[in-house]
Amino acid sequence: MPTLTGSPPIDITLRRSARTRRFSLRVSRLDGRVTLSMPLRARESEALRFLQTQEDWLRQTLQDMSTSVPQGVVIGAQIPVEGQVFTLAQGTCRSIRVEGDTILVPGDPAQAGARVGAWLKVLARDRLATASAHYAGLVGRPYSRLTLRDTRSRWGSCSHDKALMYNWRLIMAPPAVLRYVAAHEVAHLVEMNHSADFWAIVTRICPDYAGERAWLRAEGQALHRYRFGD
């Protein structure tokens, strides 16, 4: 594993791929790992020269990311739910309850993160099922099933067998953002591509989606920093 010297030194993971046509750098927003992708037959010395030309960008990117460190979900922490910030507090109720801007979490405080994560997944399924059914009705195409995952690379998908998959962390985003993702994936029930016809469907069933799409691109990655301990 090569290291970019300097202050501080930066470890670089090299990844060769027959599908890669040019050098490229990627910084993981989850753990800060730096990966330099390179063509299969390229020389490592060429890759390192490319790395040196990108040093200023790389160090600035890592510095910017250092302000968005992982956050454990514990009693006293603040988390966004449907675009609003709530504070977690110990509760004596039998199940999680929302009071004003506080989420009351019963039981062992050490299990608060896991409890809140499970509660959010139930809430996410309800909101996403409702939105998906609404948009599926608008396009006149039913979906076969709905699943939730904690994916890192996408917020949703639609398979050829009409199954919808969503990232449950969408429940932390503003409701309009969640609905946009649902509309986007439901539109794939009609057009399994991103053609002009596809975007025409998205525009018809979810007008003015541009703001929600921009929010997801700018703020979406920050939703991955919350650690629920499950």
N, C-alpha and C positions, 0 to 999 in steps of 0.2 A: 504493500500500500504506500504510494508516494505521499510526500508531505510538502505542502507549500510553505516555505520558510517565511519568517516574518514574526510579527508580534500581534496576536499569538500565531503559532504555527497551525496549519489547517490540514487535517488528514483527508486524503482524496481517495475515493473508491473508483477504480477504472472498470468500465464495463464494455467489453468488445461485443459487437453484434453484426451479423451479416446483413441485417436490415438497416443498419445505421449508415448514412451516406456522408455525414459531416460531424465534426466535433460539437458537442453540446454539454452544457453544465446544468445540473438540476440540484436544488437544495430542498431537502425534505422539510416541510413545515411542521412535521410531527417530532422529529428528533434532531434536526439540523444536519443530518448526514449529507455530504457533498458527493455527487456521482458525476464522473466525467465519462460520457458515452463516446465511443470512437468506432470507426469502421474496422472491420475484421482484420484487414491487412495493413492498417496504419501503424506507424512506429510510435513507441511510447515517447520517444524524444519529441516527436511532432505534437503529441498530445500535451506534453508539459510546456512546450512553447505557447500553445494555444491557451493553456491555463494561465500563464503569466500575463497574457494580454487581457485576461478577464479578472485579474486580481482585484482591481479597485471595485468593480461591480460585485464580486463575490464577498468581499469584506463588508461592503455597505449592506448587502442583503442579509448577511449573518448578524450584523449589528441591529438592523431593523427587526429581525425576528427575535432577538434576545429580549425584547420588551413584551413578547407574547409567549410566556413560559407556560407549561402545563399547569393546570389548576385542579387540585383535588376537590371533589364535592364533599364537603363536611359541614357539620353544624357551624353556622356563622358565615359560611361562604355565600356569595351572591351568584346566581345563575339566571340566564334569560329563559323565559318560557313564553312562547308566542309573541316574541319581540319585547316583552316587558321584563325588567330586572326584579327578581325576588330574592329575599334573604332567607336562608334555611335556619329554622329554630327548633329546639327540642319541643316535642308535643306530648301530651298525655292522652290524645285521642287514639282510637283503635286503628285508624288508617290515616294516610296523608290528607291534610286539609289545607286549603288556601284561605287566609284571612288578610285582606288588604294586600300589602306588598310582602307578606310573609308566608312561607310554606312551612307548616308545622309537620315535623317528622317524628312519629312515635318509635319506641323501641330502643335497642342498643345504639348509642351514637356511632359506634364503630361501623355499623351497617347502614348508616344514613345514605351514603353515596349509592350503594346497591339498591336500596329501597326507592330512592328518588329516580334512579335510572329505570327501574321496572315501571314506576308510575308514569314516567314520560313516554315509555314505549306504548303503554296502553292508550294514553292520550293521543300519541302520534297515529296509531292505527285508526282510532276513531275519526280524527280529522282527515286523514288521507283517504280512508274508505269513503267518507262523505264527499270529498272533493272529486275523487275518481269516479264515483257513481254519477255525480252531477255532469261532469264533462263527457263521460261515456254516453250519457243520454243525449247530449248536444250533438255528438258526432254519429250517433246511431250505431255504435259498435260496443258490445259488451266485452269486458275483460274476463279472463278465466280464473285468476287468483291474485292475491295481493300479499307480498311478503315484505318484511322489514329487515334491514341489515345495517351494520355500521361500516359502510364502505368508505374508503379514503379517496378514491379516484372519481366517483360520480355520485350524484344526488338521486338518481333514479334511472330505471331502464325499462324497456318493454321488449319481451322476447317474441319470437315468431309464433309461439303458441298462445299469445295474448296475455301472458303473465306480466304483472307489474311489480317492480321492486323499487323500494324507496329507502333512503337513509333516514332512520328514525330521528336523527338529530335535527331534521327539518322542523320539528316541533319547537325548537328554541328560536327559530327565525320568525320574523313577522308573518302573520297569517297569509298575507297576500303573496309572499314568497313561496310558502308551502303550496298555495293554490296554483301558482304559476308552474311549479315543477309537476304537479299533478296534470295540469293542462298539457304541458309539453309531452309527458309520457303517454297520455291518452291519445294525443294527436298521432302518435306512432301506431296506434291501432289501425289507422287509415293509411298512413305513409311511413314505411319503415326506412326513412332516410331523412336528410335535412335539406330537401329540395325547396324550391319556391312554393310548391304546392303544400308541403308540410307547414312552412311558416305562415302560409295563408290560413291554414286551419287553426294554428295557435292564435293568430290575430283575431280570427272570428270568435273563438270561444273564450279568449282571455285578452281583450283589448288592452292596450297600454301596458304590456308586460315588460317593456324595456327597463323600467325602474327596478322591478323585482329581479330581473336578470342581472342588472348591474350590481345590485346589492349582494347577490349571491357570489358574484365574482370578486367583489371587494371585501366582503365580510364573512363569507361562508367558511373559509378555512379556520377562522377563529373559533368556530363551534367545535372543532376537533380537539381543542386544548383542554376541555373539561374531562376529568377522569372520575368515573363513577365507582370504581373499585369492584366492578363485576367482571 
